[in-house]
Amino acid sequence: MASTQALKPLSVHIISDSICPFCYLGYKQITRAIESAKKEGLPLAFSLRFKPFLLDPTLPMDTPVNKRDRYVKKFGAARVDGMERWRHASSSWVRRSRTT
């Protein structure tokens, strides 16, 4: 017979900026942690709440900006290339780990 244990609410507040690559990495980590908790059968009901943080107040409000171009301007091309390689490597690792 399946357990009917009540789920405990767990609210996670995420304060981030959409242009911040480290905020994105943190978001990916929290979603993996939630998936892991669910797999383990932890009696938790997750609620993610997003709150904005303006990391770069110099961004124009009236004109769209290409995110990669902005990263290159802010961090430099070599660093952006490294972040992209890391992102692609980590996403392929996640895909492989989910299939095993």
C-alpha positions in Angstrom: 0.0 0.0 0.0 1.4 3.4 -1.0 2.3 6.0 1.7 -0.1 8.9 2.1 2.3 11.1 4.0 1.5 14.8 3.7 4.0 16.8 1.7 5.7 19.6 3.5 5.8 22.9 1.6 9.2 24.2 0.8 9.4 27.7 -0.8 12.6 28.6 -2.5 13.1 32.3 -3.4 15.5 32.8 -6.2 16.8 36.3 -6.7 18.6 36.6 -10.0 19.3 38.6 -13.1 18.5 37.0 -16.5 21.9 38.1 -18.0 24.0 36.6 -15.2 25.5 33.3 -16.3 26.2 32.3 -12.7 22.5 32.8 -11.8 21.6 30.4 -14.6 24.1 27.8 -13.2 22.6 28.2 -9.8 19.1 27.7 -11.1 20.2 24.6 -12.9 21.7 23.3 -9.6 18.5 23.9 -7.7 16.4 22.2 -10.3 18.7 19.2 -10.2 18.5 19.1 -6.4 14.7 19.2 -6.6 14.7 16.4 -9.1 17.0 14.4 -6.8 14.8 15.0 -3.7 11.7 13.8 -5.7 13.6 10.7 -6.8 14.5 10.0 -3.2 10.8 10.3 -2.3 11.3 13.1 0.2 7.9 14.4 1.3 8.4 18.0 0.1 6.3 20.2 -2.2 8.6 22.7 -3.8 7.6 26.2 -4.8 10.0 28.3 -6.7 9.5 32.1 -6.5 11.6 34.3 -8.7 12.6 37.9 -7.7 14.5 40.2 -10.0 17.9 41.6 -9.3 19.3 44.1 -11.8 22.9 43.0 -12.0 23.7 45.5 -14.7 21.8 48.8 -14.3 23.5 50.2 -17.4 21.5 48.0 -19.8 19.1 49.9 -22.0 15.4 49.5 -21.1 14.0 50.4 -24.5 16.3 48.4 -26.8 16.9 44.6 -26.9 20.5 43.5 -26.4 22.0 40.3 -27.7 22.9 38.3 -24.5 26.1 36.8 -26.0 27.3 40.1 -27.3 26.7 41.7 -23.9 28.6 38.8 -22.2 31.6 39.4 -24.5 31.5 43.1 -23.8 31.3 42.6 -20.1 33.5 39.5 -19.5 35.7 39.2 -22.7 35.5 36.7 -25.5 37.8 34.1 -24.0 35.8 34.0 -20.8 32.5 33.7 -22.7 33.9 30.9 -24.8 35.0 29.1 -21.6 31.5 29.5 -20.1 29.9 28.2 -23.2 32.2 25.1 -23.3 31.4 24.5 -19.7 27.7 24.8 -20.2 27.7 22.4 -23.2 29.9 19.9 -21.3 27.7 20.0 -18.2 24.5 19.7 -20.2 25.8 16.6 -22.0 26.9 15.2 -18.7 23.4 15.7 -17.3 21.8 14.0 -20.3 24.2 11.0 -19.9 23.6 10.7 -16.2 19.9 10.7 -16.6 20.0 7.7 -19.0 22.1 5.5 -16.7 
